[in-house]
């Protein structure tokens, strides 16, 4: 059985499991915890920018375009209620786990100016803030 981790999405947007990093990606009004790894050369997809149609992420290292649908397939099981997310890690191999907050450029609109910061908590459409 895997380990269960609880994240406060108002404070954290990244999960470290050993050497693997996952980040909260907003996709079609949902929050997904996806692997922060470009399949081309391992670049951090959390620092990618979206294409104008928002269907692909542009890796910051080499400009490789990675489909959001492909990235969604790397997500960990997560159930969200308000700002709380419960994540199930697939293996309990004893790897150290930490939750942190990092800059996530992948959640910004494609036309966001340089230096803009995405909100930490990704709220579902119509949800009010606390």
N, C-alpha and C positions, 0 to 999 in steps of 0.2 A: 504494500500500500504506500502511496506517495505521502509526502508531507503537506500539511495545510498551512498556508501563510495568509495573514490578514494584513491588508495595506490600507492606509488612510490616504485616499487619493487627493485630499485637500492639502496634504503635505508631501506626498511621495509620488513619483511617476516612473521609477526605475527599480527593478528587482535584480540583485546580483545573486547568482547561485554558483558558488565556486568561481570559475573563470568565465562563466556564461552571463551575459547581460540581456535583460528583457526590458522593454519600455512600453508605456501605455500609448497606443496609437488610436487616434480617432478615425473611424472609417464608417461612413454611411450612418452617422448618428449613434454609433456604438463605440464602446471602449474595449480595446483588445490588448492583451499583453503579448507582444511579439518579440521574437529574437532580434537583437540589435546587431545584425550581422549581414553584410552584403554578400550574396553568393559569388560575386566576381572575385574579390580579393579581401573580403573580411572587413570592409569599411563600416563605420558606425551609421546605420540607417536612421538612427534618431537625429542625426545632424543633416540628413538629406532634405532637399526641398522638393515640393510636389510639382508635377507638370501642370500646365494650365487646365487640363481636363481633370486633374486630381486623381487620375487612374494609375499613375506611376510615381515612384520616388527616384530622385536623381542622386546617386551616391556622391558624397562630397570628395571622395578620393580620386576617382577616375571618370566620373560622369556617367557611369553605367545606369541605365534606367531599369528599375525593378518594379514589376507590377504589384500594386497593392493587393490584388487577389492572391498572388504567390506569397506575399509576406503574411497575409492572414492565415495561411496554412501552417505557419510556424508558431501560432499562438498557443499559450498555455491555457488550460481550462480555468475560467474565471467567472464568478458570479458577482454582480455589483448591486448594491443597495445604497442609494445616496452616494456619500463619499467613501463608503467602505467597500472594499473588494476582497473576496475570498478566492485565493489561488490554490490550485492543487498542483504540486510538483510531481512529475511522472515517476521519479525514482527517489528513494530515500537513501542515498549513498553516503550521507553524513557530510556532504559539502556545506561549507559555511554559507549562510544566507543573510543578506542585508537589504533593506529598502532605503532608497535615497531619492533625492530630488536633483535632477540634471536639466539642462536646457534641452528641450525637444523641438527642434526646428521642423521636423516632419509633420507636426500638427498645425503649422502656420499656413494660411492661405498662400497660393503661389505668388500673389502680388504683394505680399507683406514686405515692408521696407527692411533693409539690413539693420540688425540690432533689435528687431521686434522680438518679444518674448511670448511664447505660447503659455496660456494659463496652465497651472499645475493640474488642477482638477478638470477633467473633461466631463462636462455635464450633459446628460441626454437632452435632446430638444425639448423645450418647454419647462425644464426643471428650474426652479428658483434657487438662488444662492442662499447660504445661511448667514 
